[in-house]
Amino acid sequence: SSHFGSREPYPVARERPADHYSSCCGTPRSALCLCLPRSLVLSRLLNMAPEKRIDSEDGEAYTFEELTAFYKGKYKKAALEAYWETCKPAKRARAKAEPEPKAKAKAKAKGKADAPEPKAKAKAKVKAAPKAKAKAKAKAKEAKPAGNFKVCVCGGAGGIGQPLSLLMAMDPNVGELCIFDLNIAMVPPAGVATDLSHIERKCKVTGYSMEVGKNPIDHLEECLTGCHLVLVPAGVPRKPGMTRDDLFKTNAGIAKGIVEACAKYCPTAVLGMIVNPVNSVVPAMAELYKKKGLDPMKIVGITTLDVVRANKFVGEITGKNPNFINIPVIGGHAGTTIMPVFSQDKIAKTISEDKIAELDKHVQNAGTDVVDAKGGKGSATLSMAYAGARFGKSVLAGLAGRG
């Protein structure tokens, strides 16, 4: 029997009376001999190799000794042991089967020849093999190693930009993070970058600043070149007495400058727009990309916050963990254009119909609730940063072939 699943650290020989084997090994009957089947020896010797587990920081497999040696001095032993328990075990390489004796193999081959496979079955097998091979090859080609992606946060020194930059710097898929903002931002982008460069993550962080009135296309070459993902929490918030048309005129101009720079320096990057009004800005920027002969589907409006809120509110009503709730939200990102489809989630389905209308309004007016709670001195910055980072993480996981 195989040793896998046994707790014994090394092979233990089975002890039997010598007379059990005296006929085959010539051992005196009074003595005892030890016998261990070859298959058990092989499996147990394999099991002697120290277990390896995947470190979520870089996706590589390490033994416990290697992991503790690397993090020595940073964390206490108890913390490392707890972390080790959360790491997924690496798959063990299977041992090659012992070759069969020649005579036996020959006889087997002869028997197979005498009973040929049905033609249709054999044909299907031959057809399936190259297909599966090609599929596996394509999959291997598409997947990119984790941690090698370049991300830029345009507006990274603002209320949404700073926490969003922090969360992206913590993503194991991010190898390089650029923080861009104007020189009138609440803090200089270089300061945000320096602050973030001190956290215990491998990603390199750089800050870029531009004077107000200048054109981003003339200043963002170094910042945007090679980017895989650009997150844009830019623009001004809506002020009292300001119509959506007024807001669009101001923010569309800001978004246009950044999008044109992206079209020139990182045309294949995914652009996540957090620029209000999203319902109008995103289609306008998609048209701009289309006119330049680029893929308009690369322009995405980040409305993930509506999904996050819907999941949270359903969790509160049902007493369930929001991590296991997934409400699809369709439509736009303003008032009644936000349409959570509660019927599509197994937990939300359990909510009585008479509560759904109220729940709809709760999700649709959640942004206003935050503004009111902050006394008009701010809007949803932290939850928006969380939603933006959740979106960004999903994009990078997809690009790495892990979506």
Buried (B, 14 or more C-beta within 10 A) or exposed (E): EEBEEBEEEEBEEEEEEBBBBBEEEEBEEEEEBEEEEEBBEBBBEBBEEEEBBBBEBEBBBBBBEBBBEEBEEEBEEEEBEEBBEEBEEBEEEEEEEEEEEEEEEEEEEEEEEEEEEEEEEEEEEEEEEEEEEEEEEEEEEEEBEBBBBBBBBBBBBBBBBBBBBBBBBBBBBBBBBBBBBBEEBEEBBBBBBBBBBEEEBEBBBBBBBBEEEEEBBEBBEEBBEBBBBBBBBBBEBBEEEEEEEEBBEBBBEBBBBBBBBBBBBBBEBBBBBBBBBBBBBBEBBBEBBEEEEBEBEBBBBBBBBBBBBBBBBBBEBBEBEBEEBBBEBEBBBBEEBBBBEBEEBEBBEEBEEEEBEEBBEBBBBBBEEBBEEEEEEEBBBBBBBBBBBBBBBEBBBEBBBEE
